[in-house]
Amino acid sequence: MALPILIGLSVFDRSGYYTVFSSGTHSQIDSELTVISGANFYGKNALQGALLMKRAGFRTSPIDKLHDFRKGATLLETAISSDSVNTEYRFLRLVIQENAPGIVNYKRDLDRDNLFIHQHFQELSPVVQQAVRDYSKHSKVLKLEN
C-alpha cells in the first residue's frame, strides 16, 4: 500500500491528483496547482508540470496556452532528466504527449514511454497503477492486458 505524502500538517492526496489530472475542470486544476505549489515533496515538479500542461488546454489566449505548456514541459522534462527510471513521470508524459496538439511538437518519446510503462508497471504504487489502468481504457497508445 502506498503511503500518503505528508505536506506540513496535511496529506497530499495522490488519488485526488489523478482524478483532477484525468477529468478535472479548469478551476479544479487551478486548485490542485495551488495545493502542489504550496507543498514540498519528492515528485512535486513532475506533477505540477503535467497539470500545467493539462491546464493549457483550458486557456483561451494562445499566449497563455503556450506559456503554461512550455513551463509545464520544462518542469516535467527536468524531473524526468533527474529521475529517468521513474515510471510515474513517464506515464504523465505519455498522457500529455498523446493528447497534445501537433503544433507543440511534443510526441517524440511516446513509444519509448509506452514500452517503459509496460516494463515497469508492477513497480508503481497501487494508486498510480489504477490511474494507468483507467487511462489505458481509452488510450490509443497505452494498452494493458489486464
C-alpha positions in Angstrom: 0.0 0.0 0.0 1.3 3.4 -1.0 1.9 5.8 1.9 0.4 9.3 1.5 2.8 12.2 1.1 2.9 14.4 4.1 2.7 18.1 3.4 3.1 20.2 6.6 0.2 19.0 8.7 -1.9 17.8 5.8 -1.5 14.8 3.5 -1.1 15.1 -0.3 -3.9 13.1 -1.9 -2.3 11.4 -4.9 -5.6 9.7 -5.8 -7.3 13.1 -5.9 -4.5 14.4 -8.0 -5.1 11.7 -10.6 -8.9 12.4 -10.6 -8.2 16.0 -11.4 -5.5 15.1 -13.9 -7.8 12.8 -15.8 -11.0 14.7 -15.8 -10.7 17.9 -13.8 -12.1 21.2 -14.8 -10.1 24.4 -15.2 -10.9 25.5 -11.7 -10.1 22.1 -10.2 -6.8 22.1 -11.9 -6.1 25.6 -10.6 -7.0 24.4 -7.0 -4.7 21.3 -7.3 -1.9 23.5 -8.6 -2.3 25.8 -5.6 -2.0 22.7 -3.3 1.1 21.5 -5.1 2.8 24.8 -5.3 2.5 25.3 -1.5 3.9 21.8 -0.8 7.4 20.3 -0.7 7.6 16.7 -1.6 9.5 14.4 -4.0 8.0 14.5 -7.4 6.4 17.9 -7.0 7.8 19.3 -10.2 6.7 16.4 -12.4 3.1 16.5 -11.0 2.9 20.3 -11.2 4.4 20.3 -14.7 1.9 17.8 -16.0 -1.0 19.7 -14.6 0.2 23.0 -16.1 0.4 21.3 -19.5 -3.1 19.9 -19.0 -4.3 23.4 -17.9 -3.0 24.8 -21.2 -5.9 23.1 -23.0 -8.4 25.1 -21.0 -6.8 28.5 -21.6 -8.4 30.8 -24.2 -5.4 33.0 -25.0 -2.8 31.4 -27.3 -0.1 33.1 -25.3 -1.4 31.7 -22.1 -1.7 28.3 -23.6 1.9 28.3 -24.8 3.2 29.7 -21.6 1.5 27.0 -19.5 2.6 24.3 -21.8 6.2 25.3 -22.0 6.5 25.9 -18.3 4.9 22.6 -17.6 7.1 20.8 -20.1 10.2 22.3 -18.6 9.2 21.1 -15.1 8.2 17.6 -16.3 11.3 17.1 -18.5 13.6 18.3 -15.8 12.1 15.8 -13.4 12.5 13.0 -15.9 16.1 14.0 -16.6 16.7 13.9 -12.8 15.0 10.5 -12.3 14.8 8.8 -15.7 13.7 5.5 -14.3 10.6 6.9 -12.6 7.7 5.2 -14.3 5.1 7.6 -12.9 6.8 10.6 -14.6 6.9 8.6 -17.9 3.2 7.9 -17.5 2.4 11.6 -17.0 4.5 12.5 -20.1 2.8 9.8 -22.2 -0.7 11.2 -21.3 0.4 14.7 -22.3 2.1 13.5 -25.4 -0.8 11.5 -26.6 -3.2 14.4 -26.1 -1.0 17.4 -27.1 -1.8 19.2 -30.3 0.7 18.5 -33.1 1.7 22.2 -33.3 3.5 21.9 -29.9 5.7 19.1 -31.3 5.6 17.1 -28.1 5.4 13.5 -29.1 9.0 12.3 -29.5 9.0 9.9 -26.5 5.6 8.4 -26.9 6.6 4.9 -28.0 9.6 4.8 -25.6 7.4 5.8 -22.7 4.8 3.3 -23.6 7.3 0.5 -23.6 8.9 1.7 -20.3 5.5 1.8 -18.6 4.7 -1.8 -19.7 8.1 -3.0 -18.5 7.8 -1.3 -15.0 4.1 -1.2 -14.4 4.4 -3.5 -11.3 6.8 -1.1 -9.6 4.2 1.7 -9.5 2.1 2.3 -6.4 -1.4 1.0 -6.4 -2.8 4.5 -6.8 -0.7 5.1 -9.9 -1.4 1.6 -11.3 -5.1 2.4 -11.1 -4.6 5.7 -12.9 -2.6 3.9 -15.6 -5.4 1.2 -15.9 -8.1 3.8 -16.1 -6.2 5.8 -18.8 -5.4 2.7 -20.8 -9.2 2.0 -21.3 -9.5 4.9 -23.7 -5.9 5.4 -24.9 -4.9 4.7 -28.4 -1.3 4.2 -27.4 -1.2 2.6 -23.9 -3.0 -0.7 -23.8 -2.7 -3.1 -20.8 -3.5 -6.7 -21.0 -5.4 -6.8 -17.6 
